[in-house]
């Protein structure tokens, strides 16, 4: 993938029964965007920028693992898809890893990296209302 925005994966949602692609949902996962296209007569297309993807989860039931498919769940800051589900696709682990890598690159590029306080002990030693850092 030499240029920005090039296609990473194009997958179709599949039936869990035998993993056959008889649905009208298509997922295009690019370096900068995830696009979900649904429908046959009326097509609805939704996009989510990679920098909005905050976390990614892979799920696969026993039967899905038997037919080698899985679902990738993206937790996003997008208004239309807080929980974007890329359901019943092949190469689910590779897609999850690709989204994790590209979303982190996109956040760093846009300088929108979230920092989380993971529970450091903050104590107000001098009583001024501002926590003092313990070393």
MODELLER restraints for C-alpha pairs under 7 A, 6 or more apart:
rsr = mdl.restraints
at = mdl.atoms
rsr.add(forms.Gaussian(group=physical.xy_distance, feature=features.Distance(at['CA:4:A'], at['CA:31:A']), mean=6.40, stdev=0.5))
rsr.add(forms.Gaussian(group=physical.xy_distance, feature=features.Distance(at['CA:5:A'], at['CA:30:A']), mean=5.51, stdev=0.5))
rsr.add(forms.Gaussian(group=physical.xy_distance, feature=features.Distance(at['CA:5:A'], at['CA:31:A']), mean=5.00, stdev=0.5))
rsr.add(forms.Gaussian(group=physical.xy_distance, feature=features.Distance(at['CA:5:A'], at['CA:32:A']), mean=5.35, stdev=0.5))
rsr.add(forms.Gaussian(group=physical.xy_distance, feature=features.Distance(at['CA:6:A'], at['CA:30:A']), mean=5.66, stdev=0.5))
rsr.add(forms.Gaussian(group=physical.xy_distance, feature=features.Distance(at['CA:6:A'], at['CA:31:A']), mean=6.22, stdev=0.5))
rsr.add(forms.Gaussian(group=physical.xy_distance, feature=features.Distance(at['CA:7:A'], at['CA:29:A']), mean=6.28, stdev=0.5))
rsr.add(forms.Gaussian(group=physical.xy_distance, feature=features.Distance(at['CA:7:A'], at['CA:30:A']), mean=4.49, stdev=0.5))
rsr.add(forms.Gaussian(group=physical.xy_distance, feature=features.Distance(at['CA:7:A'], at['CA:31:A']), mean=6.88, stdev=0.5))
rsr.add(forms.Gaussian(group=physical.xy_distance, feature=features.Distance(at['CA:8:A'], at['CA:29:A']), mean=5.49, stdev=0.5))
rsr.add(forms.Gaussian(group=physical.xy_distance, feature=features.Distance(at['CA:8:A'], at['CA:30:A']), mean=4.87, stdev=0.5))
rsr.add(forms.Gaussian(group=physical.xy_distance, feature=features.Distance(at['CA:8:A'], at['CA:31:A']), mean=6.46, stdev=0.5))
rsr.add(forms.Gaussian(group=physical.xy_distance, feature=features.Distance(at['CA:9:A'], at['CA:28:A']), mean=5.88, stdev=0.5))
rsr.add(forms.Gaussian(group=physical.xy_distance, feature=features.Distance(at['CA:9:A'], at['CA:29:A']), mean=5.05, stdev=0.5))
rsr.add(forms.Gaussian(group=physical.xy_distance, feature=features.Distance(at['CA:9:A'], at['CA:30:A']), mean=6.82, stdev=0.5))
rsr.add(forms.Gaussian(group=physical.xy_distance, feature=features.Distance(at['CA:10:A'], at['CA:27:A']), mean=5.64, stdev=0.5))
rsr.add(forms.Gaussian(group=physical.xy_distance, feature=features.Distance(at['CA:10:A'], at['CA:28:A']), mean=4.56, stdev=0.5))
rsr.add(forms.Gaussian(group=physical.xy_distance, feature=features.Distance(at['CA:10:A'], at['CA:29:A']), mean=6.31, stdev=0.5))
rsr.add(forms.Gaussian(group=physical.xy_distance, feature=features.Distance(at['CA:11:A'], at['CA:26:A']), mean=5.87, stdev=0.5))
rsr.add(forms.Gaussian(group=physical.xy_distance, feature=features.Distance(at['CA:11:A'], at['CA:27:A']), mean=5.19, stdev=0.5))
rsr.add(forms.Gaussian(group=physical.xy_distance, feature=features.Distance(at['CA:11:A'], at['CA:28:A']), mean=6.64, stdev=0.5))
rsr.add(forms.Gaussian(group=physical.xy_distance, feature=features.Distance(at['CA:11:A'], at['CA:89:A']), mean=6.35, stdev=0.5))
rsr.add(forms.Gaussian(group=physical.xy_distance, feature=features.Distance(at['CA:12:A'], at['CA:21:A']), mean=6.09, stdev=0.5))
rsr.add(forms.Gaussian(group=physical.xy_distance, feature=features.Distance(at['CA:12:A'], at['CA:25:A']), mean=5.84, stdev=0.5))
rsr.add(forms.Gaussian(group=physical.xy_distance, feature=features.Distance(at['CA:12:A'], at['CA:26:A']), mean=4.46, stdev=0.5))
rsr.add(forms.Gaussian(group=physical.xy_distance, feature=features.Distance(at['CA:12:A'], at['CA:27:A']), mean=6.04, stdev=0.5))
rsr.add(forms.Gaussian(group=physical.xy_distance, feature=features.Distance(at['CA:12:A'], at['CA:89:A']), mean=6.39, stdev=0.5))
rsr.add(forms.Gaussian(group=physical.xy_distance, feature=features.Distance(at['CA:13:A'], at['CA:21:A']), mean=6.11, stdev=0.5))
rsr.add(forms.Gaussian(group=physical.xy_distance, feature=features.Distance(at['CA:13:A'], at['CA:23:A']), mean=6.08, stdev=0.5))
rsr.add(forms.Gaussian(group=physical.xy_distance, feature=features.Distance(at['CA:13:A'], at['CA:25:A']), mean=5.47, stdev=0.5))
rsr.add(forms.Gaussian(group=physical.xy_distance, feature=features.Distance(at['CA:13:A'], at['CA:26:A']), mean=6.26, stdev=0.5))
rsr.add(forms.Gaussian(group=physical.xy_distance, feature=features.Distance(at['CA:13:A'], at['CA:87:A']), mean=5.89, stdev=0.5))
rsr.add(forms.Gaussian(group=physical.xy_distance, feature=features.Distance(at['CA:13:A'], at['CA:88:A']), mean=5.38, stdev=0.5))
rsr.add(forms.Gaussian(group=physical.xy_distance, feature=features.Distance(at['CA:13:A'], at['CA:89:A']), mean=5.51, stdev=0.5))
rsr.add(forms.Gaussian(group=physical.xy_distance, feature=features.Distance(at['CA:14:A'], at['CA:20:A']), mean=5.23, stdev=0.5))
rsr.add(forms.Gaussian(group=physical.xy_distance, feature=features.Distance(at['CA:14:A'], at['CA:21:A']), mean=4.17, stdev=0.5))
rsr.add(forms.Gaussian(group=physical.xy_distance, feature=features.Distance(at['CA:14:A'], at['CA:22:A']), mean=6.25, stdev=0.5))
rsr.add(forms.Gaussian(group=physical.xy_distance, feature=features.Distance(at['CA:14:A'], at['CA:23:A']), mean=6.24, stdev=0.5))
rsr.add(forms.Gaussian(group=physical.xy_distance, feature=features.Distance(at['CA:14:A'], at['CA:88:A']), mean=5.32, stdev=0.5))
rsr.add(forms.Gaussian(group=physical.xy_distance, feature=features.Distance(at['CA:14:A'], at['CA:89:A']), mean=6.14, stdev=0.5))
rsr.add(forms.Gaussian(group=physical.xy_distance, feature=features.Distance(at['CA:15:A'], at['CA:21:A']), mean=6.22, stdev=0.5))
rsr.add(forms.Gaussian(group=physical.xy_distance, feature=features.Distance(at['CA:15:A'], at['CA:22:A']), mean=6.64, stdev=0.5))
rsr.add(forms.Gaussian(group=physical.xy_distance, feature=features.Distance(at['CA:16:A'], at['CA:64:A']), mean=6.24, stdev=0.5))
rsr.add(forms.Gaussian(group=physical.xy_distance, feature=features.Distance(at['CA:16:A'], at['CA:88:A']), mean=6.73, stdev=0.5))
rsr.add(forms.Gaussian(group=physical.xy_distance, feature=features.Distance(at['CA:18:A'], at['CA:67:A']), mean=5.83, stdev=0.5))
rsr.add(forms.Gaussian(group=physical.xy_distance, feature=features.Distance(at['CA:19:A'], at['CA:67:A']), mean=5.71, stdev=0.5))
rsr.add(forms.Gaussian(group=physical.xy_distance, feature=features.Distance(at['CA:19:A'], at['CA:69:A']), mean=6.74, stdev=0.5))
rsr.add(forms.Gaussian(group=physical.xy_distance, feature=features.Distance(at['CA:24:A'], at['CA:38:A']), mean=5.71, stdev=0.5))
rsr.add(forms.Gaussian(group=physical.xy_distance, feature=features.Distance(at['CA:24:A'], at['CA:39:A']), mean=5.30, stdev=0.5))
rsr.add(forms.Gaussian(group=physical.xy_distance, feature=features.Distance(at['CA:24:A'], at['CA:40:A']), mean=6.08, stdev=0.5))
rsr.add(forms.Gaussian(group=physical.xy_distance, feature=features.Distance(at['CA:25:A'], at['CA:37:A']), mean=5.62, stdev=0.5))
rsr.add(forms.Gaussian(group=physical.xy_distance, feature=features.Distance(at['CA:25:A'], at['CA:38:A']), mean=4.38, stdev=0.5))
rsr.add(forms.Gaussian(group=physical.xy_distance, feature=features.Distance(at['CA:25:A'], at['CA:39:A']), mean=6.52, stdev=0.5))
rsr.add(forms.Gaussian(group=physical.xy_distance, feature=features.Distance(at['CA:26:A'], at['CA:36:A']), mean=5.95, stdev=0.5))
rsr.add(forms.Gaussian(group=physical.xy_distance, feature=features.Distance(at['CA:26:A'], at['CA:37:A']), mean=5.18, stdev=0.5))
rsr.add(forms.Gaussian(group=physical.xy_distance, feature=features.Distance(at['CA:26:A'], at['CA:38:A']), mean=6.50, stdev=0.5))
rsr.add(forms.Gaussian(group=physical.xy_distance, feature=features.Distance(at['CA:27:A'], at['CA:35:A']), mean=5.77, stdev=0.5))
rsr.add(forms.Gaussian(group=physical.xy_distance, feature=features.Distance(at['CA:27:A'], at['CA:36:A']), mean=4.81, stdev=0.5))
rsr.add(forms.Gaussian(group=physical.xy_distance, feature=features.Distance(at['CA:27:A'], at['CA:37:A']), mean=6.43, stdev=0.5))
rsr.add(forms.Gaussian(group=physical.xy_distance, feature=features.Distance(at['CA:28:A'], at['CA:34:A']), mean=5.86, stdev=0.5))
rsr.add(forms.Gaussian(group=physical.xy_distance, feature=features.Distance(at['CA:28:A'], at['CA:35:A']), mean=5.08, stdev=0.5))
rsr.add(forms.Gaussian(group=physical.xy_distance, feature=features.Distance(at['CA:28:A'], at['CA:36:A']), mean=6.61, stdev=0.5))
rsr.add(forms.Gaussian(group=physical.xy_distance, feature=features.Distance(at['CA:29:A'], at['CA:35:A']), mean=6.42, stdev=0.5))
rsr.add(forms.Gaussian(group=physical.xy_distance, feature=features.Distance(at['CA:31:A'], at['CA:102:A']), mean=5.75, stdev=0.5))
rsr.add(forms.Gaussian(group=physical.xy_distance, feature=features.Distance(at['CA:32:A'], at['CA:49:A']), mean=5.91, stdev=0.5))
rsr.add(forms.Gaussian(group=physical.xy_distance, feature=features.Distance(at['CA:32:A'], at['CA:50:A']), mean=5.13, stdev=0.5))
rsr.add(forms.Gaussian(group=physical.xy_distance, feature=features.Distance(at['CA:32:A'], at['CA:106:A']), mean=6.86, stdev=0.5))
rsr.add(forms.Gaussian(group=physical.xy_distance, feature=features.Distance(at['CA:33:A'], at['CA:47:A']), mean=6.65, stdev=0.5))
rsr.add(forms.Gaussian(group=physical.xy_distance, feature=features.Distance(at['CA:33:A'], at['CA:48:A']), mean=5.62, stdev=0.5))
rsr.add(forms.Gaussian(group=physical.xy_distance, feature=features.Distance(at['CA:33:A'], at['CA:49:A']), mean=4.33, stdev=0.5))
rsr.add(forms.Gaussian(group=physical.xy_distance, feature=features.Distance(at['CA:33:A'], at['CA:50:A']), mean=5.07, stdev=0.5))
rsr.add(forms.Gaussian(group=physical.xy_distance, feature=features.Distance(at['CA:34:A'], at['CA:47:A']), mean=5.60, stdev=0.5))
rsr.add(forms.Gaussian(group=physical.xy_distance, feature=features.Distance(at['CA:34:A'], at['CA:48:A']), mean=5.17, stdev=0.5))
rsr.add(forms.Gaussian(group=physical.xy_distance, feature=features.Distance(at['CA:34:A'], at['CA:49:A']), mean=6.33, stdev=0.5))
rsr.add(forms.Gaussian(group=physical.xy_distance, feature=features.Distance(at['CA:34:A'], at['CA:50:A']), mean=6.83, stdev=0.5))
rsr.add(forms.Gaussian(group=physical.xy_distance, feature=features.Distance(at['CA:35:A'], at['CA:45:A']), mean=6.82, stdev=0.5))
rsr.add(forms.Gaussian(group=physical.xy_distance, feature=features.Distance(at['CA:35:A'], at['CA:46:A']), mean=5.65, stdev=0.5))
rsr.add(forms.Gaussian(group=physical.xy_distance, feature=features.Distance(at['CA:35:A'], at['CA:47:A']), mean=4.43, stdev=0.5))
rsr.add(forms.Gaussian(group=physical.xy_distance, feature=features.Distance(at['CA:35:A'], at['CA:48:A']), mean=6.52, stdev=0.5))
rsr.add(forms.Gaussian(group=physical.xy_distance, feature=features.Distance(at['CA:36:A'], at['CA:45:A']), mean=5.58, stdev=0.5))
rsr.add(forms.Gaussian(group=physical.xy_distance, feature=features.Distance(at['CA:36:A'], at['CA:46:A']), mean=5.23, stdev=0.5))
rsr.add(forms.Gaussian(group=physical.xy_distance, feature=features.Distance(at['CA:36:A'], at['CA:47:A']), mean=6.42, stdev=0.5))
rsr.add(forms.Gaussian(group=physical.xy_distance, feature=features.Distance(at['CA:37:A'], at['CA:43:A']), mean=6.67, stdev=0.5))
rsr.add(forms.Gaussian(group=physical.xy_distance, feature=features.Distance(at['CA:37:A'], at['CA:44:A']), mean=5.73, stdev=0.5))
rsr.add(forms.Gaussian(group=physical.xy_distance, feature=features.Distance(at['CA:37:A'], at['CA:45:A']), mean=4.32, stdev=0.5))
rsr.add(forms.Gaussian(group=physical.xy_distance, feature=features.Distance(at['CA:37:A'], at['CA:46:A']), mean=6.55, stdev=0.5))
rsr.add(forms.Gaussian(group=physical.xy_distance, feature=features.Distance(at['CA:38:A'], at['CA:44:A']), mean=5.24, stdev=0.5))
rsr.add(forms.Gaussian(group=physical.xy_distance, feature=features.Distance(at['CA:38:A'], at['CA:45:A']), mean=6.37, stdev=0.5))
rsr.add(forms.Gaussian(group=physical.xy_distance, feature=features.Distance(at['CA:48:A'], at['CA:78:A']), mean=6.56, stdev=0.5))
rsr.add(forms.Gaussian(group=physical.xy_distance, feature=features.Distance(at['CA:50:A'], at['CA:102:A']), mean=6.72, stdev=0.5))
rsr.add(forms.Gaussian(group=physical.xy_distance, feature=features.Distance(at['CA:50:A'], at['CA:103:A']), mean=4.64, stdev=0.5))
rsr.add(forms.Gaussian(group=physical.xy_distance, feature=features.Distance(at['CA:50:A'], at['CA:106:A']), mean=6.17, stdev=0.5))
rsr.add(forms.Gaussian(group=physical.xy_distance, feature=features.Distance(at['CA:51:A'], at['CA:103:A']), mean=5.11, stdev=0.5))
rsr.add(forms.Gaussian(group=physical.xy_distance, feature=features.Distance(at['CA:51:A'], at['CA:106:A']), mean=4.86, stdev=0.5))
rsr.add(forms.Gaussian(group=physical.xy_distance, feature=features.Distance(at['CA:51:A'], at['CA:107:A']), mean=4.74, stdev=0.5))
rsr.add(forms.Gaussian(group=physical.xy_distance, feature=features.Distance(at['CA:52:A'], at['CA:76:A']), mean=5.36, stdev=0.5))
rsr.add(forms.Gaussian(group=physical.xy_distance, feature=features.Distance(at['CA:52:A'], at['CA:77:A']), mean=5.11, stdev=0.5))
rsr.add(forms.Gaussian(group=physical.xy_distance, feature=features.Distance(at['CA:52:A'], at['CA:78:A']), mean=6.21, stdev=0.5))
rsr.add(forms.Gaussian(group=physical.xy_distance, feature=features.Distance(at['CA:53:A'], at['CA:74:A']), mean=6.32, stdev=0.5))
rsr.add(forms.Gaussian(group=physical.xy_distance, feature=features.Distance(at['CA:53:A'], at['CA:75:A']), mean=6.01, stdev=0.5))
rsr.add(forms.Gaussian(group=physical.xy_distance, feature=features.Distance(at['CA:53:A'], at['CA:76:A']), mean=4.33, stdev=0.5))
rsr.add(forms.Gaussian(group=physical.xy_distance, feature=features.Distance(at['CA:53:A'], at['CA:77:A']), mean=6.54, stdev=0.5))
rsr.add(forms.Gaussian(group=physical.xy_distance, feature=features.Distance(at['CA:53:A'], at['CA:103:A']), mean=6.00, stdev=0.5))
rsr.add(forms.Gaussian(group=physical.xy_distance, feature=features.Distance(at['CA:54:A'], at['CA:75:A']), mean=5.68, stdev=0.5))
rsr.add(forms.Gaussian(group=physical.xy_distance, feature=features.Distance(at['CA:54:A'], at['CA:76:A']), mean=5.25, stdev=0.5))
rsr.add(forms.Gaussian(group=physical.xy_distance, feature=features.Distance(at['CA:55:A'], at['CA:74:A']), mean=5.88, stdev=0.5))
rsr.add(forms.Gaussian(group=physical.xy_distance, feature=features.Distance(at['CA:55:A'], at['CA:75:A']), mean=5.15, stdev=0.5))
rsr.add(forms.Gaussian(group=physical.xy_distance, feature=features.Distance(at['CA:56:A'], at['CA:72:A']), mean=6.92, stdev=0.5))
rsr.add(forms.Gaussian(group=physical.xy_distance, feature=features.Distance(at['CA:56:A'], at['CA:73:A']), mean=5.65, stdev=0.5))
rsr.add(forms.Gaussian(group=physical.xy_distance, feature=features.Distance(at['CA:56:A'], at['CA:74:A']), mean=4.52, stdev=0.5))
rsr.add(forms.Gaussian(group=physical.xy_distance, feature=features.Distance(at['CA:56:A'], at['CA:75:A']), mean=6.19, stdev=0.5))
rsr.add(forms.Gaussian(group=physical.xy_distance, feature=features.Distance(at['CA:56:A'], at['CA:96:A']), mean=6.53, stdev=0.5))
rsr.add(forms.Gaussian(group=physical.xy_distance, feature=features.Distance(at['CA:56:A'], at['CA:100:A']), mean=6.62, stdev=0.5))
rsr.add(forms.Gaussian(group=physical.xy_distance, feature=features.Distance(at['CA:57:A'], at['CA:72:A']), mean=5.70, stdev=0.5))
rsr.add(forms.Gaussian(group=physical.xy_distance, feature=features.Distance(at['CA:57:A'], at['CA:73:A']), mean=4.97, stdev=0.5))
rsr.add(forms.Gaussian(group=physical.xy_distance, feature=features.Distance(at['CA:57:A'], at['CA:74:A']), mean=6.43, stdev=0.5))
rsr.add(forms.Gaussian(group=physical.xy_distance, feature=features.Distance(at['CA:58:A'], at['CA:71:A']), mean=5.85, stdev=0.5))
rsr.add(forms.Gaussian(group=physical.xy_distance, feature=features.Distance(at['CA:58:A'], at['CA:72:A']), mean=4.65, stdev=0.5))
rsr.add(forms.Gaussian(group=physical.xy_distance, feature=features.Distance(at['CA:58:A'], at['CA:73:A']), mean=6.27, stdev=0.5))
rsr.add(forms.Gaussian(group=physical.xy_distance, feature=features.Distance(at['CA:58:A'], at['CA:93:A']), mean=6.92, stdev=0.5))
rsr.add(forms.Gaussian(group=physical.xy_distance, feature=features.Distance(at['CA:58:A'], at['CA:96:A']), mean=6.73, stdev=0.5))
rsr.add(forms.Gaussian(group=physical.xy_distance, feature=features.Distance(at['CA:59:A'], at['CA:70:A']), mean=5.91, stdev=0.5))
rsr.add(forms.Gaussian(group=physical.xy_distance, feature=features.Distance(at['CA:59:A'], at['CA:71:A']), mean=5.26, stdev=0.5))
rsr.add(forms.Gaussian(group=physical.xy_distance, feature=features.Distance(at['CA:59:A'], at['CA:72:A']), mean=6.41, stdev=0.5))
rsr.add(forms.Gaussian(group=physical.xy_distance, feature=features.Distance(at['CA:60:A'], at['CA:70:A']), mean=4.60, stdev=0.5))
rsr.add(forms.Gaussian(group=physical.xy_distance, feature=features.Distance(at['CA:60:A'], at['CA:71:A']), mean=6.24, stdev=0.5))
rsr.add(forms.Gaussian(group=physical.xy_distance, feature=features.Distance(at['CA:64:A'], at['CA:70:A']), mean=5.96, stdev=0.5))
rsr.add(forms.Gaussian(group=physical.xy_distance, feature=features.Distance(at['CA:68:A'], at['CA:90:A']), mean=6.40, stdev=0.5))
rsr.add(forms.Gaussian(group=physical.xy_distance, feature=features.Distance(at['CA:69:A'], at['CA:88:A']), mean=5.56, stdev=0.5))
rsr.add(forms.Gaussian(group=physical.xy_distance, feature=features.Distance(at['CA:69:A'], at['CA:89:A']), mean=5.17, stdev=0.5))
rsr.add(forms.Gaussian(group=physical.xy_distance, feature=features.Distance(at['CA:69:A'], at['CA:90:A']), mean=4.58, stdev=0.5))
rsr.add(forms.Gaussian(group=physical.xy_distance, feature=features.Distance(at['CA:69:A'], at['CA:91:A']), mean=6.95, stdev=0.5))
rsr.add(forms.Gaussian(group=physical.xy_distance, feature=features.Distance(at['CA:69:A'], at['CA:92:A']), mean=6.56, stdev=0.5))
rsr.add(forms.Gaussian(group=physical.xy_distance, feature=features.Distance(at['CA:70:A'], at['CA:87:A']), mean=6.86, stdev=0.5))
rsr.add(forms.Gaussian(group=physical.xy_distance, feature=features.Distance(at['CA:70:A'], at['CA:88:A']), mean=4.90, stdev=0.5))
rsr.add(forms.Gaussian(group=physical.xy_distance, feature=features.Distance(at['CA:70:A'], at['CA:89:A']), mean=5.53, stdev=0.5))
rsr.add(forms.Gaussian(group=physical.xy_distance, feature=features.Distance(at['CA:70:A'], at['CA:90:A']), mean=6.53, stdev=0.5))
rsr.add(forms.Gaussian(group=physical.xy_distance, feature=features.Distance(at['CA:70:A'], at['CA:92:A']), mean=5.32, stdev=0.5))
rsr.add(forms.Gaussian(group=physical.xy_distance, feature=features.Distance(at['CA:71:A'], at['CA:85:A']), mean=6.94, stdev=0.5))
rsr.add(forms.Gaussian(group=physical.xy_distance, feature=features.Distance(at['CA:71:A'], at['CA:86:A']), mean=5.59, stdev=0.5))
rsr.add(forms.Gaussian(group=physical.xy_distance, feature=features.Distance(at['CA:71:A'], at['CA:87:A']), mean=4.38, stdev=0.5))
rsr.add(forms.Gaussian(group=physical.xy_distance, feature=features.Distance(at['CA:71:A'], at['CA:88:A']), mean=4.95, stdev=0.5))
rsr.add(forms.Gaussian(group=physical.xy_distance, feature=features.Distance(at['CA:71:A'], at['CA:89:A']), mean=6.22, stdev=0.5))
rsr.add(forms.Gaussian(group=physical.xy_distance, feature=features.Distance(at['CA:71:A'], at['CA:92:A']), mean=6.26, stdev=0.5))
rsr.add(forms.Gaussian(group=physical.xy_distance, feature=features.Distance(at['CA:72:A'], at['CA:85:A']), mean=5.95, stdev=0.5))
rsr.add(forms.Gaussian(group=physical.xy_distance, feature=features.Distance(at['CA:72:A'], at['CA:86:A']), mean=5.04, stdev=0.5))
rsr.add(forms.Gaussian(group=physical.xy_distance, feature=features.Distance(at['CA:72:A'], at['CA:87:A']), mean=6.43, stdev=0.5))
rsr.add(forms.Gaussian(group=physical.xy_distance, feature=features.Distance(at['CA:72:A'], at['CA:92:A']), mean=6.29, stdev=0.5))
rsr.add(forms.Gaussian(group=physical.xy_distance, feature=features.Distance(at['CA:72:A'], at['CA:96:A']), mean=6.20, stdev=0.5))
rsr.add(forms.Gaussian(group=physical.xy_distance, feature=features.Distance(at['CA:73:A'], at['CA:83:A']), mean=6.62, stdev=0.5))
rsr.add(forms.Gaussian(group=physical.xy_distance, feature=features.Distance(at['CA:73:A'], at['CA:84:A']), mean=5.78, stdev=0.5))
rsr.add(forms.Gaussian(group=physical.xy_distance, feature=features.Distance(at['CA:73:A'], at['CA:85:A']), mean=4.53, stdev=0.5))
rsr.add(forms.Gaussian(group=physical.xy_distance, feature=features.Distance(at['CA:73:A'], at['CA:86:A']), mean=6.17, stdev=0.5))
rsr.add(forms.Gaussian(group=physical.xy_distance, feature=features.Distance(at['CA:74:A'], at['CA:83:A']), mean=5.73, stdev=0.5))
rsr.add(forms.Gaussian(group=physical.xy_distance, feature=features.Distance(at['CA:74:A'], at['CA:84:A']), mean=4.99, stdev=0.5))
rsr.add(forms.Gaussian(group=physical.xy_distance, feature=features.Distance(at['CA:74:A'], at['CA:85:A']), mean=6.28, stdev=0.5))
rsr.add(forms.Gaussian(group=physical.xy_distance, feature=features.Distance(at['CA:75:A'], at['CA:82:A']), mean=5.83, stdev=0.5))
rsr.add(forms.Gaussian(group=physical.xy_distance, feature=features.Distance(at['CA:75:A'], at['CA:83:A']), mean=4.73, stdev=0.5))
rsr.add(forms.Gaussian(group=physical.xy_distance, feature=features.Distance(at['CA:75:A'], at['CA:84:A']), mean=6.36, stdev=0.5))
rsr.add(forms.Gaussian(group=physical.xy_distance, feature=features.Distance(at['CA:76:A'], at['CA:82:A']), mean=5.00, stdev=0.5))
rsr.add(forms.Gaussian(group=physical.xy_distance, feature=features.Distance(at['CA:76:A'], at['CA:83:A']), mean=6.21, stdev=0.5))
rsr.add(forms.Gaussian(group=physical.xy_distance, feature=features.Distance(at['CA:107:A'], at['CA:113:A']), mean=5.45, stdev=0.5))
rsr.add(forms.Gaussian(group=physical.xy_distance, feature=features.Distance(at['CA:122:A'], at['CA:131:A']), mean=5.37, stdev=0.5))
rsr.add(forms.Gaussian(group=physical.xy_distance, feature=features.Distance(at['CA:122:A'], at['CA:132:A']), mean=6.10, stdev=0.5))
rsr.add(forms.Gaussian(group=physical.xy_distance, feature=features.Distance(at['CA:122:A'], at['CA:133:A']), mean=5.95, stdev=0.5))
rsr.add(forms.Gaussian(group=physical.xy_distance, feature=features.Distance(at['CA:122:A'], at['CA:134:A']), mean=6.99, stdev=0.5))
rsr.add(forms.Gaussian(group=physical.xy_distance, feature=features.Distance(at['CA:123:A'], at['CA:131:A']), mean=5.10, stdev=0.5))
rsr.add(forms.Gaussian(group=physical.xy_distance, feature=features.Distance(at['CA:123:A'], at['CA:132:A']), mean=5.52, stdev=0.5))
rsr.add(forms.Gaussian(group=physical.xy_distance, feature=features.Distance(at['CA:124:A'], at['CA:130:A']), mean=6.05, stdev=0.5))
rsr.add(forms.Gaussian(group=physical.xy_distance, feature=features.Distance(at['CA:124:A'], at['CA:131:A']), mean=4.32, stdev=0.5))
rsr.add(forms.Gaussian(group=physical.xy_distance, feature=features.Distance(at['CA:124:A'], at['CA:132:A']), mean=5.24, stdev=0.5))
rsr.add(forms.Gaussian(group=physical.xy_distance, feature=features.Distance(at['CA:125:A'], at['CA:132:A']), mean=6.34, stdev=0.5))
